[in-house]
Amino acid sequence: MRPISAALVFSLVLAAGAPAQAQKQAGMLSEPKTWATPWDKTRPRDPFVDRTGHVWFVGQVGNYVANLDPKTGEFKRYTIEPGTNPHNLVVDAKGMVWFTGNNNGRIVKLDPATGKLTTFMMPDSTVRDPHTMTFDRHGDAWFTAQNAGVVGKLTTADGKIHLWRMEKGSRPYGIWIDSHDRPWFDLFGTNKIGSIDPATMEFRAVTLPNDRTRPRRIAITSDDIIWYGDYTRGFLGRLDPKTGGTEEFALPSGPASLPYAMTVDDRGRIWLAETGVQPNRLVAFDPSKGAFTEIVPIAADGANAIRHMVFDKSSRQIWFGGDANMIGRVQVSAAPLVP
């Protein structure tokens, strides 16, 4: 797949009729680069960069865990239990790879050196779909289970799992940890965002103003402001957890944008994937300007949906995966922001 040139990116943005507030900042991004995975139609997704620069991901439909060496383009695949249908993956500080079993009610730790798998089963057999996972500063894993309507915590020191039941139909989805080790998560079936106090283990929910809002993914900036993509209405939302105040910003593609994957870079910009347009577009929002400052089409063969992405601070790269047969990245420049 040929990368899109920087000039073509800007041309496509203008041709797409992006609103005036979406301005291209010259030199801020490299051309998108993608690697076709060797396993077709397996939904390679949820990449995570380890300390060596290898990019780990899961094949949700292909039922595997794998990594990519971007320097050589080589892929390595690891065998996991049939029927796991891994959904999300995180690499911990020790280099262990953790993934969620979205079809068989487990979280699994993979030792890349030996291939050994350590399995942590859900304590409730009805929770079969651990979904998205993240680690707090103590090395414990917090996760959502969308269809089961559950948020959970795995204490890695003893393997114990604690579950919180959400309201029926709430569909817990994206999850992120703030600076106080509080997990925040979207309740995608509602217009609510939830959190759990790690000290008291108490759950609370914030109701967003519009009844039609459906937050799917979530991100948190260094000031602990909560950002969410409104999947149904095409907005980026800002929630101040101290005051409960919210603010919305219409995405460049409007109601058709279907914002999905989200991440935050080291300049505090929020990145979203607009998946309602083809090719999908990465859109950056700069809170200091209150404006969208980047729109980058992502080349893909056929329909695609960028479902999850991460910003790797050491390389200053945003990595993404989704429905198309590829893992990709965009290099974010270290140049100062344009005033």
Secondary structure, DSSP 8 states (H G I E B T S, - for coil): -----HHHHHHHHHHTT--TT----TTSB---EEEE-SSTTS-EEEEEE-TTS-EEEEETTTTEEEEEETTTTEEEEE---TT--EEEEEE-TTS-EEEEETTTTEEEEE-TTT--EEEEE-SSTT---EEEEEE-TTS-EEEEETTTTEEEEEETTTTEEEEEE--TT--EEEEEE-TTS-EEEEETTTTEEEEE-TTT--EEEEE-S-TT--EEEEEE-TT--EEEEETTTTEEEEE-TTT--EEEEE-TTGGG--EEEEEE-TTS-EEEEE-SSSS-EEEEEETTTTEEEEEEE---SS---EEEEEEETTTTEEEEEESSSEEEEEEB--S----
